[in-house]
């Protein structure tokens, strides 16, 4: 009987000790997935409209290479793009006219102090959007309007090349295109005003 009692006592102690060693599994908390807008790769576009003749005939073009960096995480285009920087090699200018492209590179961009670089930053201030553009080695704030529709964010504005000290570049281009920039009045004119437009897609 004593043996049986001792065996029973030992079994009880063993059972209790085993229960103490049982591991209680702690539920693993799932890391919340960050939600927000993401820029579609290679979706950044920049185009421009310049003007010639006294009748202000529009001449459109674009740049085929744009680098966009220093974007942020965010749920709105403004949060993602605040402080973003962009750079554009002038060699990528494109007007669907090789002769015109060549003249723009040689007689306009190459006349500037820093002919190889165009670029800037985008900032959103108190409900307004500003592009801090660098042209001809000079940086100026250019106000632009914005829109966000169908996952496409666009900016539109107008700049005056005289604000960037680019009068010599404008005069050089007008000289190279003198006859082409003549209107019905026989006056050759190249305007310093340029309309600009940019866009980027989000997903």
C-alpha positions as CSV (number, residue, x, y, z in Angstrom):
1,X,0.0,0.0,0.0
2,X,2.8,2.4,0.9
3,X,4.4,1.7,-2.5
4,X,1.2,2.4,-4.3
5,X,0.7,5.7,-2.3
6,X,4.3,6.8,-3.1
7,X,3.8,6.0,-6.8
8,X,0.6,8.0,-6.8
9,X,2.2,10.9,-5.0
10,X,5.1,10.9,-7.5
11,X,2.8,10.7,-10.4
12,X,0.8,13.7,-9.1
13,X,4.0,15.8,-8.6
14,X,5.1,14.8,-12.1
15,X,1.8,15.8,-13.6
16,X,1.8,19.2,-11.9
17,X,5.4,19.9,-12.9
18,X,4.6,19.0,-16.5
19,X,1.7,21.4,-16.5
20,X,3.9,24.2,-15.2
21,X,6.3,23.5,-18.2
22,X,3.5,23.9,-20.7
23,X,4.2,27.0,-22.9
24,X,1.5,29.5,-23.3
25,X,1.6,30.7,-26.9
26,X,1.4,34.5,-27.2
27,X,-0.7,35.6,-30.2
28,X,1.5,37.3,-32.8
29,X,0.4,40.8,-33.7
30,X,0.3,41.4,-37.5
31,X,2.2,44.5,-38.6
32,X,-0.2,46.8,-40.3
33,X,0.4,47.2,-44.0
34,X,1.2,50.8,-45.0
35,X,-1.4,52.3,-47.3
36,X,-0.9,55.2,-49.5
37,X,-0.3,56.4,-53.0
38,X,2.6,55.1,-55.1
39,X,4.0,56.6,-58.2
40,X,3.9,54.5,-61.3
41,X,7.5,54.0,-62.6
42,X,8.5,56.1,-65.6
43,X,5.1,57.9,-65.6
44,X,6.5,61.4,-65.1
45,X,5.9,63.7,-68.2
46,X,6.9,67.3,-68.9
47,X,5.8,69.3,-71.9
48,X,6.0,72.9,-72.9
49,X,4.5,75.4,-75.4
50,X,6.6,78.2,-76.8
51,X,5.4,81.0,-79.1
52,X,6.6,82.6,-82.3
53,X,5.5,85.5,-84.6
54,X,3.6,88.6,-83.4
55,X,0.4,86.5,-83.8
56,X,1.8,84.2,-81.0
57,X,1.6,81.0,-82.9
58,X,2.1,78.0,-80.5
59,X,5.0,75.5,-80.9
60,X,4.8,72.5,-78.6
61,X,7.4,70.1,-77.4
62,X,8.3,67.8,-74.5
63,X,11.3,66.2,-72.8
64,X,11.7,62.4,-73.1
65,X,13.8,62.0,-70.0
66,X,12.8,63.2,-66.5
67,X,14.3,62.0,-63.2
68,X,12.0,62.4,-60.1
69,X,13.5,61.7,-56.6
70,X,13.1,62.5,-52.9
71,X,9.4,61.6,-52.9
72,X,7.7,60.8,-49.6
73,X,5.1,58.3,-48.2
74,X,1.7,59.7,-48.2
75,X,-2.0,59.3,-49.0
76,X,-2.3,62.4,-51.2
77,X,-0.3,63.6,-54.1
78,X,0.7,66.6,-52.0
79,X,2.1,64.4,-49.3
80,X,4.0,62.2,-51.7
81,X,5.5,65.1,-53.8
82,X,6.2,67.7,-51.2
83,X,9.9,68.6,-51.6
84,X,10.4,66.2,-54.5
85,X,13.2,67.1,-56.9
86,X,13.2,66.7,-60.6
87,X,15.9,67.0,-63.2
88,X,15.7,67.1,-67.0
89,X,18.6,66.7,-69.5
90,X,18.1,69.3,-72.3
91,X,19.4,66.7,-74.8
92,X,16.1,65.0,-74.4
93,X,14.1,67.9,-75.9
94,X,11.6,66.5,-78.5
95,X,9.3,68.4,-80.9
96,X,8.8,65.7,-83.5
97,X,11.0,67.8,-85.8
98,X,14.7,66.8,-85.7
99,X,15.8,70.1,-87.3
100,X,14.0,72.1,-84.7
101,X,15.3,69.9,-81.9
102,X,18.8,70.6,-83.1
103,X,18.3,74.3,-83.2
104,X,16.8,74.4,-79.7
105,X,19.8,72.5,-78.4
106,X,22.5,74.5,-80.2
107,X,21.0,78.0,-80.3
108,X,18.9,78.1,-77.2
109,X,20.0,75.7,-74.4
110,X,23.7,75.9,-75.2
111,X,23.7,79.7,-74.9
112,X,22.7,79.4,-71.3
113,X,25.1,79.4,-68.3
114,X,24.3,75.9,-67.3
115,X,23.1,74.4,-70.6
116,X,23.0,70.8,-69.4
117,X,20.5,71.2,-66.6
118,X,16.9,72.0,-66.1
119,X,15.1,71.1,-62.9
120,X,13.7,72.2,-59.6
121,X,11.5,71.2,-56.7
122,X,7.8,71.2,-56.0
123,X,6.3,72.7,-52.8
124,X,2.8,73.1,-51.5
125,X,2.3,76.2,-49.4
126,X,-1.0,77.3,-47.8
127,X,-3.1,75.8,-50.5
128,X,-0.8,77.0,-53.3
129,X,1.6,75.0,-55.4
130,X,5.0,76.4,-56.4
131,X,7.7,75.0,-58.7
132,X,11.2,76.3,-57.7
133,X,12.6,76.1,-61.2
134,X,16.3,76.3,-62.1
135,X,16.9,77.6,-65.6
136,X,20.1,79.3,-66.8
137,X,21.6,78.8,-63.4
138,X,18.9,80.9,-61.8
139,X,16.2,79.6,-59.4
140,X,12.8,81.2,-59.3
141,X,9.4,80.2,-57.8
142,X,6.8,79.7,-60.5
143,X,3.2,79.4,-59.3
144,X,1.2,76.5,-60.9
145,X,-2.3,75.1,-60.8
146,X,-2.9,71.4,-60.0
147,X,-5.5,68.8,-60.6
148,X,-5.8,65.1,-59.5
149,X,-8.2,63.0,-61.6
150,X,-8.2,59.3,-62.6
151,X,-5.0,58.8,-60.6
152,X,-3.2,61.4,-62.7
153,X,-1.7,64.4,-61.0
154,X,-1.0,67.4,-63.2
155,X,0.6,70.8,-62.9
156,X,0.2,73.7,-65.3
157,X,1.8,77.2,-65.3
158,X,3.5,79.9,-67.3
159,X,7.0,81.2,-67.0
160,X,8.9,84.2,-68.4
161,X,12.4,83.4,-69.6
162,X,13.4,87.0,-68.8
163,X,12.9,86.2,-65.1
164,X,15.7,83.6,-65.5
165,X,18.1,86.0,-67.4
166,X,17.7,84.0,-70.6
167,X,17.2,87.0,-73.0
168,X,20.4,86.1,-74.9
169,X,19.2,82.5,-75.4
170,X,15.8,83.8,-76.8
171,X,17.6,86.3,-79.1
172,X,20.0,83.6,-80.3
173,X,17.1,81.2,-81.1
174,X,15.2,84.0,-82.9
175,X,18.2,84.8,-85.0
176,X,18.7,81.1,-86.0
177,X,15.0,80.9,-86.9
178,X,14.5,84.4,-88.2
179,X,12.5,83.6,-91.3
180,X,10.6,80.8,-89.7
181,X,9.5,83.1,-86.9
182,X,8.1,85.8,-89.2
183,X,4.4,86.4,-89.2
184,X,2.1,88.0,-91.8
185,X,3.4,91.5,-90.8
186,X,6.9,90.4,-91.7
187,X,8.2,90.8,-88.1
188,X,10.3,87.9,-86.7
189,X,9.5,87.3,-83.0
190,X,10.3,84.7,-80.4
191,X,8.3,85.1,-77.2
192,X,9.9,84.9,-73.7
193,X,6.7,83.4,-72.4
194,X,6.5,79.6,-72.2
195,X,3.6,77.5,-70.9
196,X,4.7,74.4,-69.0
197,X,2.8,71.2,-68.0
198,X,3.8,68.2,-66.0
199,X,2.1,65.0,-64.9
200,X,2.6,61.8,-62.9
201,X,0.5,58.7,-62.5
202,X,-0.3,57.1,-59.1
203,X,-1.5,53.7,-58.2
